[in-house]
Amino acid sequence: MYFLLAVVVLSVSITFTGCSKQEEQVVEEKGRIEKMTDETADKAVKKIRTPIDKARGTSNLGDERLNEMDKALQKQ
């Protein structure tokens, strides 16, 4: 009788231990996928924003030059 009880307790504990390890692996895999997705998204945003930022910078330089020319003309 004690032998059967020990076998049942051992079986149940092994079953729950095995299940918890599998869940941890699944969570770890999701973490890796999310990291890869975030890295890809960051790269895409960077490639999109770089030309836009350069165009804005060029536009600001042009506006500053026009303002300087207007001030110079007004002084004369």
Gaussian input, Z-matrix of N, CA and C with variables (Angstrom, degrees):
# hf/3-21g

backbone

0 1
 N
 C     1     B1
 C     2     B2     1     A1
 N     3     B3     2     A2     1     D1
 C     4     B4     3     A3     2     D2
 C     5     B5     4     A4     3     D3
 N     6     B6     5     A5     4     D4
 C     7     B7     6     A6     5     D5
 C     8     B8     7     A7     6     D6
 N     9     B9     8     A8     7     D7
 C    10    B10     9     A9     8     D8
 C    11    B11    10    A10     9     D9
 N    12    B12    11    A11    10    D10
 C    13    B13    12    A12    11    D11
 C    14    B14    13    A13    12    D12
 N    15    B15    14    A14    13    D13
 C    16    B16    15    A15    14    D14
 C    17    B17    16    A16    15    D15
 N    18    B18    17    A17    16    D16
 C    19    B19    18    A18    17    D17
 C    20    B20    19    A19    18    D18
 N    21    B21    20    A20    19    D19
 C    22    B22    21    A21    20    D20
 C    23    B23    22    A22    21    D21
 N    24    B24    23    A23    22    D22
 C    25    B25    24    A24    23    D23
 C    26    B26    25    A25    24    D24
 N    27    B27    26    A26    25    D25
 C    28    B28    27    A27    26    D26
 C    29    B29    28    A28    27    D27
 N    30    B30    29    A29    28    D28
 C    31    B31    30    A30    29    D29
 C    32    B32    31    A31    30    D30
 N    33    B33    32    A32    31    D31
 C    34    B34    33    A33    32    D32
 C    35    B35    34    A34    33    D33
 N    36    B36    35    A35    34    D34
 C    37    B37    36    A36    35    D35
 C    38    B38    37    A37    36    D36
 N    39    B39    38    A38    37    D37
 C    40    B40    39    A39    38    D38
 C    41    B41    40    A40    39    D39
 N    42    B42    41    A41    40    D40
 C    43    B43    42    A42    41    D41
 C    44    B44    43    A43    42    D42
 N    45    B45    44    A44    43    D43
 C    46    B46    45    A45    44    D44
 C    47    B47    46    A46    45    D45
 N    48    B48    47    A47    46    D46
 C    49    B49    48    A48    47    D47
 C    50    B50    49    A49    48    D48
 N    51    B51    50    A50    49    D49
 C    52    B52    51    A51    50    D50
 C    53    B53    52    A52    51    D51
 N    54    B54    53    A53    52    D52
 C    55    B55    54    A54    53    D53
 C    56    B56    55    A55    54    D54
 N    57    B57    56    A56    55    D55
 C    58    B58    57    A57    56    D56
 C    59    B59    58    A58    57    D57
 N    60    B60    59    A59    58    D58
 C    61    B61    60    A60    59    D59
 C    62    B62    61    A61    60    D60
 N    63    B63    62    A62    61    D61
 C    64    B64    63    A63    62    D62
 C    65    B65    64    A64    63    D63
 N    66    B66    65    A65    64    D64
 C    67    B67    66    A66    65    D65
 C    68    B68    67    A67    66    D66
 N    69    B69    68    A68    67    D67
 C    70    B70    69    A69    68    D68
 C    71    B71    70    A70    69    D69
 N    72    B72    71    A71    70    D70
 C    73    B73    72    A72    71    D71
 C    74    B74    73    A73    72    D72
 N    75    B75    74    A74    73    D73
 C    76    B76    75    A75    74    D74
 C    77    B77    76    A76    75    D75
 N    78    B78    77    A77    76    D76
 C    79    B79    78    A78    77    D77
 C    80    B80    79    A79    78    D78
 N    81    B81    80    A80    79    D79
 C    82    B82    81    A81    80    D80
 C    83    B83    82    A82    81    D81
 N    84    B84    83    A83    82    D82
 C    85    B85    84    A84    83    D83
 C    86    B86    85    A85    84    D84
 N    87    B87    86    A86    85    D85
 C    88    B88    87    A87    86    D86
 C    89    B89    88    A88    87    D87
 N    90    B90    89    A89    88    D88
 C    91    B91    90    A90    89    D89
 C    92    B92    91    A91    90    D90
 N    93    B93    92    A92    91    D91
 C    94    B94    93    A93    92    D92
 C    95    B95    94    A94    93    D93
 N    96    B96    95    A95    94    D94
 C    97    B97    96    A96    95    D95
 C    98    B98    97    A97    96    D96
 N    99    B99    98    A98    97    D97
 C   100   B100    99    A99    98    D98
 C   101   B101   100   A100    99    D99
 N   102   B102   101   A101   100   D100
 C   103   B103   102   A102   101   D101
 C   104   B104   103   A103   102   D102
 N   105   B105   104   A104   103   D103
 C   106   B106   105   A105   104   D104
 C   107   B107   106   A106   105   D105
 N   108   B108   107   A107   106   D106
 C   109   B109   108   A108   107   D107
 C   110   B110   109   A109   108   D108
 N   111   B111   110   A110   109   D109
 C   112   B112   111   A111   110   D110
 C   113   B113   112   A112   111   D111
 N   114   B114   113   A113   112   D112
 C   115   B115   114   A114   113   D113
 C   116   B116   115   A115   114   D114
 N   117   B117   116   A116   115   D115
 C   118   B118   117   A117   116   D116
 C   119   B119   118   A118   117   D117
 N   120   B120   119   A119   118   D118
 C   121   B121   120   A120   119   D119
 C   122   B122   121   A121   120   D120
 N   123   B123   122   A122   121   D121
 C   124   B124   123   A123   122   D122
 C   125   B125   124   A124   123   D123
 N   126   B126   125   A125   124   D124
 C   127   B127   126   A126   125   D125
 C   128   B128   127   A127   126   D126
 N   129   B129   128   A128   127   D127
 C   130   B130   129   A129   128   D128
 C   131   B131   130   A130   129   D129
 N   132   B132   131   A131   130   D130
 C   133   B133   132   A132   131   D131
 C   134   B134   133   A133   132   D132
 N   135   B135   134   A134   133   D133
 C   136   B136   135   A135   134   D134
 C   137   B137   136   A136   135   D135
 N   138   B138   137   A137   136   D136
 C   139   B139   138   A138   137   D137
 C   140   B140   139   A139   138   D138
 N   141   B141   140   A140   139   D139
 C   142   B142   141   A141   140   D140
 C   143   B143   142   A142   141   D141
 N   144   B144   143   A143   142   D142
 C   145   B145   144   A144   143   D143
 C   146   B146   145   A145   144   D144
 N   147   B147   146   A146   145   D145
 C   148   B148   147   A147   146   D146
 C   149   B149   148   A148   147   D147
 N   150   B150   149   A149   148   D148
 C   151   B151   150   A150   149   D149
 C   152   B152   151   A151   150   D150
 N   153   B153   152   A152   151   D151
 C   154   B154   153   A153   152   D152
 C   155   B155   154   A154   153   D153
 N   156   B156   155   A155   154   D154
 C   157   B157   156   A156   155   D155
 C   158   B158   157   A157   156   D156
 N   159   B159   158   A158   157   D157
 C   160   B160   159   A159   158   D158
 C   161   B161   160   A160   159   D159
 N   162   B162   161   A161   160   D160
 C   163   B163   162   A162   161   D161
 C   164   B164   163   A163   162   D162
 N   165   B165   164   A164   163   D163
 C   166   B166   165   A165   164   D164
 C   167   B167   166   A166   165   D165
 N   168   B168   167   A167   166   D166
 C   169   B169   168   A168   167   D167
 C   170   B170   169   A169   168   D168
 N   171   B171   170   A170   169   D169
 C   172   B172   171   A171   170   D170
 C   173   B173   172   A172   171   D171
 N   174   B174   173   A173   172   D172
 C   175   B175   174   A174   173   D173
 C   176   B176   175   A175   174   D174
 N   177   B177   176   A176   175   D175
 C   178   B178   177   A177   176   D176
 C   179   B179   178   A178   177   D177
 N   180   B180   179   A179   178   D178
 C   181   B181   180   A180   179   D179
 C   182   B182   181   A181   180   D180
 N   183   B183   182   A182   181   D181
 C   184   B184   183   A183   182   D182
 C   185   B185   184   A184   183   D183
 N   186   B186   185   A185   184   D184
 C   187   B187   186   A186   185   D185
 C   188   B188   187   A187   186   D186
 N   189   B189   188   A188   187   D187
 C   190   B190   189   A189   188   D188
 C   191   B191   190   A190   189   D189
 N   192   B192   191   A191   190   D190
 C   193   B193   192   A192   191   D191
 C   194   B194   193   A193   192   D192
 N   195   B195   194   A194   193   D193
 C   196   B196   195   A195   194   D194
 C   197   B197   196   A196   195   D195
 N   198   B198   197   A197   196   D196
 C   199   B199   198   A198   197   D197
 C   200   B200   199   A199   198   D198
 N   201   B201   200   A200   199   D199
 C   202   B202   201   A201   200   D200
 C   203   B203   202   A202   201   D201
 N   204   B204   203   A203   202   D202
 C   205   B205   204   A204   203   D203
 C   206   B206   205   A205   204   D204
 N   207   B207   206   A206   205   D205
 C   208   B208   207   A207   206   D206
 C   209   B209   208   A208   207   D207
 N   210   B210   209   A209   208   D208
 C   211   B211   210   A210   209   D209
 C   212   B212   211   A211   210   D210
 N   213   B213   212   A212   211   D211
 C   214   B214   213   A213   212   D212
 C   215   B215   214   A214   213   D213
 N   216   B216   215   A215   214   D214
 C   217   B217   216   A216   215   D215
 C   218   B218   217   A217   216   D216
 N   219   B219   218   A218   217   D217
 C   220   B220   219   A219   218   D218
 C   221   B221   220   A220   219   D219
 N   222   B222   221   A221   220   D220
 C   223   B223   222   A222   221   D221
 C   224   B224   223   A223   222   D222
 N   225   B225   224   A224   223   D223
 C   226   B226   225   A225   224   D224
 C   227   B227   226   A226   225   D225

   B1=1.4345
   B2=1.5338
   B3=1.3408
   B4=1.4551
   B5=1.5288
   B6=1.2932
   B7=1.4633
   B8=1.5219
   B9=1.3350
   B10=1.4683
   B11=1.5259
   B12=1.3119
   B13=1.4623
   B14=1.5368
   B15=1.3280
   B16=1.4628
   B17=1.5247
   B18=1.3244
   B19=1.4594
   B20=1.5291
   B21=1.3115
   B22=1.4687
   B23=1.5174
   B24=1.3215
   B25=1.4622
   B26=1.5293
   B27=1.2968
   B28=1.4612
   B29=1.5252
   B30=1.3113
   B31=1.4645
   B32=1.5222
   B33=1.3184
   B34=1.4671
   B35=1.5232
   B36=1.3364
   B37=1.4623
   B38=1.5296
   B39=1.3210
   B40=1.4654
   B41=1.5245
   B42=1.3159
   B43=1.4634
   B44=1.5226
   B45=1.3367
   B46=1.4620
   B47=1.5207
   B48=1.3077
   B49=1.4638
   B50=1.5211
   B51=1.3037
   B52=1.4592
   B53=1.5085
   B54=1.3064
   B55=1.4692
   B56=1.5158
   B57=1.3152
   B58=1.4576
   B59=1.5286
   B60=1.3130
   B61=1.4582
   B62=1.5202
   B63=1.3045
   B64=1.4589
   B65=1.5264
   B66=1.3005
   B67=1.4703
   B68=1.5186
   B69=1.3263
   B70=1.4565
   B71=1.5211
   B72=1.3054
   B73=1.4582
   B74=1.5136
   B75=1.3113
   B76=1.4637
   B77=1.5153
   B78=1.3246
   B79=1.4609
   B80=1.5198
   B81=1.3244
   B82=1.4527
   B83=1.5225
   B84=1.3226
   B85=1.4650
   B86=1.5231
   B87=1.3187
   B88=1.4612
   B89=1.5191
   B90=1.3119
   B91=1.4586
   B92=1.5152
   B93=1.3183
   B94=1.4664
   B95=1.5210
   B96=1.3109
   B97=1.4689
   B98=1.5202
   B99=1.3243
   B100=1.4638
   B101=1.5226
   B102=1.3259
   B103=1.4597
   B104=1.5215
   B105=1.3238
   B106=1.4631
   B107=1.5251
   B108=1.3311
   B109=1.4585
   B110=1.5208
   B111=1.3308
   B112=1.4582
   B113=1.5243
   B114=1.3315
   B115=1.4634
   B116=1.5218
   B117=1.3141
   B118=1.4619
   B119=1.5229
   B120=1.3160
   B121=1.4674
   B122=1.5233
   B123=1.3333
   B124=1.4607
   B125=1.5212
   B126=1.3195
   B127=1.4703
   B128=1.5287
   B129=1.3331
   B130=1.4681
   B131=1.5235
   B132=1.3154
   B133=1.4703
   B134=1.5137
   B135=1.3270
   B136=1.4590
   B137=1.5221
   B138=1.3352
   B139=1.4691
   B140=1.5166
   B141=1.3119
   B142=1.4620
   B143=1.5236
   B144=1.3157
   B145=1.4707
   B146=1.5225
   B147=1.3058
   B148=1.4648
   B149=1.5253
   B150=1.3248
   B151=1.4671
   B152=1.5353
   B153=1.3172
   B154=1.4695
   B155=1.5200
   B156=1.3354
   B157=1.4603
   B158=1.5244
   B159=1.3407
   B160=1.4619
   B161=1.5247
   B162=1.3171
   B163=1.4747
   B164=1.5260
   B165=1.3170
   B166=1.4776
   B167=1.5237
   B168=1.3277
   B169=1.4626
   B170=1.5156
   B171=1.3137
   B172=1.4604
   B173=1.5265
   B174=1.3077
   B175=1.4627
   B176=1.5285
   B177=1.3254
   B178=1.4657
   B179=1.5168
   B180=1.3331
   B181=1.4635
   B182=1.5232
   B183=1.3277
   B184=1.4649
   B185=1.5220
   B186=1.3242
   B187=1.4667
   B188=1.5277
   B189=1.3362
   B190=1.4582
   B191=1.5263
   B192=1.3037
   B193=1.4716
   B194=1.5254
   B195=1.3257
   B196=1.4675
   B197=1.5216
   B198=1.3162
   B199=1.4690
   B200=1.5188
   B201=1.3261
   B202=1.4619
   B203=1.5242
   B204=1.3239
   B205=1.4618
   B206=1.5236
   B207=1.3322
   B208=1.4683
   B209=1.5218
   B210=1.3230
   B211=1.4727
   B212=1.5237
   B213=1.3281
   B214=1.4631
   B215=1.5228
   B216=1.3213
   B217=1.4613
   B218=1.5263
   B219=1.3134
   B220=1.4672
   B221=1.5126
   B222=1.3339
   B223=1.4658
   B224=1.5227
   B225=1.3109
   B226=1.4686
   B227=1.4493
   A1=111.29
   A2=116.98
   A3=119.88
   A4=111.58
   A5=115.33
   A6=120.25
   A7=110.65
   A8=118.29
   A9=122.25
   A10=110.88
   A11=117.01
   A12=120.95
   A13=110.16
   A14=116.79
   A15=121.05
   A16=110.88
   A17=117.53
   A18=121.75
   A19=110.61
   A20=118.02
   A21=121.79
   A22=110.23
   A23=117.96
   A24=121.58
   A25=109.93
   A26=117.15
   A27=121.39
   A28=111.47
   A29=117.62
   A30=122.02
   A31=111.19
   A32=116.22
   A33=120.33
   A34=110.54
   A35=117.34
   A36=119.15
   A37=111.47
   A38=117.73
   A39=120.66
   A40=110.61
   A41=117.15
   A42=121.17
   A43=111.19
   A44=117.63
   A45=120.18
   A46=111.93
   A47=117.28
   A48=120.53
   A49=110.22
   A50=117.50
   A51=121.37
   A52=112.06
   A53=118.47
   A54=122.20
   A55=111.09
   A56=117.59
   A57=119.48
   A58=111.06
   A59=118.75
   A60=120.70
   A61=110.86
   A62=117.51
   A63=120.08
   A64=110.57
   A65=117.89
   A66=120.66
   A67=110.52
   A68=117.31
   A69=120.03
   A70=110.88
   A71=117.88
   A72=121.00
   A73=110.71
   A74=117.94
   A75=121.03
   A76=110.07
   A77=117.72
   A78=121.34
   A79=109.81
   A80=117.81
   A81=121.20
   A82=110.87
   A83=117.56
   A84=121.38
   A85=110.28
   A86=117.19
   A87=119.67
   A88=110.16
   A89=116.81
   A90=120.31
   A91=111.62
   A92=116.72
   A93=120.38
   A94=111.02
   A95=116.49
   A96=120.51
   A97=109.92
   A98=116.74
   A99=119.92
   A100=111.06
   A101=117.46
   A102=120.35
   A103=110.73
   A104=116.68
   A105=120.06
   A106=110.73
   A107=116.78
   A108=120.80
   A109=110.65
   A110=116.96
   A111=120.67
   A112=111.43
   A113=117.00
   A114=119.63
   A115=111.12
   A116=116.89
   A117=121.01
   A118=110.46
   A119=116.44
   A120=120.24
   A121=110.75
   A122=117.46
   A123=120.48
   A124=111.46
   A125=116.38
   A126=120.10
   A127=110.77
   A128=116.75
   A129=120.35
   A130=110.64
   A131=116.76
   A132=120.45
   A133=110.04
   A134=116.40
   A135=120.04
   A136=111.25
   A137=116.73
   A138=119.95
   A139=111.99
   A140=117.22
   A141=120.43
   A142=110.79
   A143=116.86
   A144=120.46
   A145=113.61
   A146=118.33
   A147=120.52
   A148=112.25
   A149=120.58
   A150=118.94
   A151=113.06
   A152=116.04
   A153=119.19
   A154=109.93
   A155=117.27
   A156=120.49
   A157=111.53
   A158=116.44
   A159=119.66
   A160=110.96
   A161=116.73
   A162=120.20
   A163=110.48
   A164=116.45
   A165=119.27
   A166=110.98
   A167=115.95
   A168=120.12
   A169=111.20
   A170=116.92
   A171=121.54
   A172=110.57
   A173=116.09
   A174=120.64
   A175=110.83
   A176=116.59
   A177=120.39
   A178=111.24
   A179=117.34
   A180=119.95
   A181=110.91
   A182=115.64
   A183=119.35
   A184=111.42
   A185=116.57
   A186=120.07
   A187=111.63
   A188=116.52
   A189=120.21
   A190=111.10
   A191=117.32
   A192=120.51
   A193=111.24
   A194=116.42
   A195=119.31
   A196=111.14
   A197=117.17
   A198=119.68
   A199=111.59
   A200=117.40
   A201=121.08
   A202=111.23
   A203=116.90
   A204=120.46
   A205=110.39
   A206=117.18
   A207=120.40
   A208=111.05
   A209=117.00
   A210=119.98
   A211=110.87
   A212=115.93
   A213=119.24
   A214=110.59
   A215=117.42
   A216=120.60
   A217=111.60
   A218=116.98
   A219=120.67
   A220=111.71
   A221=117.76
   A222=121.69
   A223=111.44
   A224=117.27
   A225=119.34
   A226=110.72
   D1=-45.84
   D2=178.84
   D3=-65.48
   D4=-32.86
   D5=178.77
   D6=-63.51
   D7=-44.71
   D8=178.48
   D9=-64.39
   D10=-40.27
   D11=178.79
   D12=-63.64
   D13=-41.91
   D14=179.10
   D15=-65.36
   D16=-39.28
   D17=178.54
   D18=-65.19
   D19=-41.90
   D20=179.70
   D21=-65.15
   D22=-45.79
   D23=179.74
   D24=-62.47
   D25=-43.73
   D26=178.91
   D27=-63.73
   D28=-41.28
   D29=179.75
   D30=-64.48
   D31=-44.43
   D32=-179.75
   D33=-64.86
   D34=-43.25
   D35=-178.78
   D36=-66.31
   D37=-37.83
   D38=177.81
   D39=-66.63
   D40=-39.08
   D41=-179.93
   D42=-62.99
   D43=-47.17
   D44=-179.02
   D45=-69.29
   D46=-33.89
   D47=177.75
   D48=-67.13
   D49=-41.32
   D50=179.19
   D51=-65.09
   D52=-39.46
   D53=-179.75
   D54=-67.18
   D55=-40.99
   D56=-177.26
   D57=-66.74
   D58=-33.45
   D59=178.22
   D60=-67.24
   D61=-37.52
   D62=-179.94
   D63=-67.23
   D64=-38.24
   D65=179.42
   D66=-64.79
   D67=-39.83
   D68=178.92
   D69=-63.16
   D70=-38.00
   D71=178.83
   D72=-66.69
   D73=-38.84
   D74=178.94
   D75=-65.25
   D76=-43.05
   D77=178.77
   D78=-63.42
   D79=-39.36
   D80=179.16
   D81=-65.19
   D82=-39.25
   D83=178.09
   D84=-64.08
   D85=-41.59
   D86=178.40
   D87=-62.27
   D88=-37.70
   D89=178.35
   D90=-62.20
   D91=-41.21
   D92=179.27
   D93=-65.92
   D94=-41.78
   D95=-179.80
   D96=-65.43
   D97=-42.65
   D98=178.63
   D99=-63.41
   D100=-39.05
   D101=178.11
   D102=-63.15
   D103=-43.92
   D104=179.40
   D105=-64.48
   D106=-39.54
   D107=178.72
   D108=-64.19
   D109=-43.36
   D110=179.34
   D111=-63.95
   D112=-41.84
   D113=178.83
   D114=-63.15
   D115=-42.32
   D116=179.59
   D117=-64.58
   D118=-41.73
   D119=179.16
   D120=-64.40
   D121=-40.94
   D122=178.47
   D123=-62.44
   D124=-41.88
   D125=178.74
   D126=-63.80
   D127=-41.72
   D128=-179.61
   D129=-65.06
   D130=-43.45
   D131=179.65
   D132=-63.30
   D133=-40.93
   D134=-179.78
   D135=-63.78
   D136=-41.79
   D137=179.54
   D138=-68.02
   D139=-30.82
   D140=179.31
   D141=-77.87
   D142=-42.11
   D143=-174.61
   D144=-76.35
   D145=-27.98
   D146=-176.70
   D147=-58.52
   D148=-51.98
   D149=178.49
   D150=-64.41
   D151=-34.70
   D152=179.34
   D153=-65.96
   D154=-43.44
   D155=178.89
   D156=-64.46
   D157=-38.54
   D158=177.90
   D159=-64.87
   D160=-40.05
   D161=179.28
   D162=-65.64
   D163=-40.59
   D164=177.91
   D165=-64.27
   D166=-40.90
   D167=178.91
   D168=-62.65
   D169=-42.19
   D170=178.52
   D171=-65.35
   D172=-40.44
   D173=178.42
   D174=-63.02
   D175=-41.77
   D176=178.99
   D177=-64.73
   D178=-39.16
   D179=177.61
   D180=-62.87
   D181=-42.12
   D182=179.09
   D183=-64.05
   D184=-41.16
   D185=178.45
   D186=-63.82
   D187=-40.18
   D188=178.80
   D189=-64.40
   D190=-40.66
   D191=178.85
   D192=-64.68
   D193=-41.23
   D194=178.12
   D195=-64.17
   D196=-40.37
   D197=177.95
   D198=-63.80
   D199=-40.70
   D200=177.82
   D201=-64.30
   D202=-39.21
   D203=178.65
   D204=-66.95
   D205=-40.13
   D206=177.74
   D207=-62.89
   D208=-42.22
   D209=178.99
   D210=-64.45
   D211=-39.82
   D212=-179.85
   D213=-65.80
   D214=-38.71
   D215=179.42
   D216=-69.43
   D217=-35.35
   D218=-179.86
   D219=-69.62
   D220=-30.79
   D221=179.71
   D222=-71.43
   D223=-26.64
   D224=-176.67
   D225=-79.57

